[in-house]
Amino acid sequence: MTRLTLNSPAKLNLMLHITGRRDDGYHLLQTVFQFIDLNDRMAFEVTGDEHIRRVASQTTVDETDDIVLRAARLLQSRYRVSQGVQISIKKHIPIGGGLGGGSSNAATCLLALNTLWALNLSLAKLAEFGLELGADVPVFVLGKAAWASGVGEQLTPIQLPEPIYLVIQPEIAVSTAEIFNAEQLTRVCDAITIRAFLDGAGDNVCEPVVRERYPEVGQALDWLSQFGDARMTGTGACIYAPFDSLDAAEGVKSRVPAQWRSYVARGMNQNPVHAHCRISENKV
């Protein structure tokens, strides 16, 4: 196998609590991740040289900051891979929206190159590499909807309903660093249990800060709340609400104000990338 084309999915945070802060500045979290079938389309082609190239990609991220290229170089350097790869990305997931597009793309790269370069690594090992790239990468690598704690890397698979979501993107990008560094951010939430979440507990403690600093997000939340349980994913800017049917979600989508983009997507408890990649059964 020398080529792979894969759908790299977005994610939603169904709740987000901060229970403390480590001495190194990282926040201790409780959150729930679920994938949605809003995807970036990624293509990988192995080359005979050692060059890692980004080709025909729509991303505006500079190559020096591209987490996908960093993922490829990390695997190549750790395992002294003599082959290279050409990577293209057709972007559909909004950048800076809290949907995890960059983390998903990095995880998809790790899974794809583990297959194409025949590294035979386990998901646990790939998730370790993913954590070096970013806190949200491991959940995409492990590939199951999950309850997350720690800095987001301690993952427990969780079975969730898979509703239809309407996702709204105000035409802004929210700075995650700004929100997490805000003085008024709540950092002392009491820890809750998975059972409590499944019974309806949990919200997003970043939402009040984002509302204050990015009024467009608050306006979108207030608008969508007319039709369902509107929430913000991650640190925003995207918001979402679940619906029982495609028709219901599409009906509300048809009424979304013109200044916002909107997407209808189904919740997924499995990352579809796994179906096309070879994963070692080894535990390490």
Secondary structure as UniProt FT lines:
FT   STRAND          3..21
FT   TURN            23..24
FT   STRAND          27..47
FT   STRAND          52..54
FT   HELIX           63..65
FT   HELIX           67..78
FT   TURN            79..80
FT   STRAND          84..90
FT   TURN            95..96
FT   HELIX           101..116
FT   TURN            117..118
FT   HELIX           123..133
FT   TURN            135..136
FT   HELIX           137..142
FT   STRAND          146..149
FT   TURN            150..153
FT   STRAND          154..157
FT   STRAND          164..170
FT   HELIX           176..181
FT   TURN            183..184
FT   HELIX           194..198
FT   TURN            199..200
FT   TURN            205..206
FT   HELIX           207..213
FT   HELIX           215..224
FT   TURN            225..227
FT   STRAND          231..232
FT   TURN            234..235
FT   STRAND          239..243
FT   HELIX           246..253
FT   TURN            254..255
FT   TURN            258..259
FT   STRAND          260..268
FT   HELIX           272..276
//
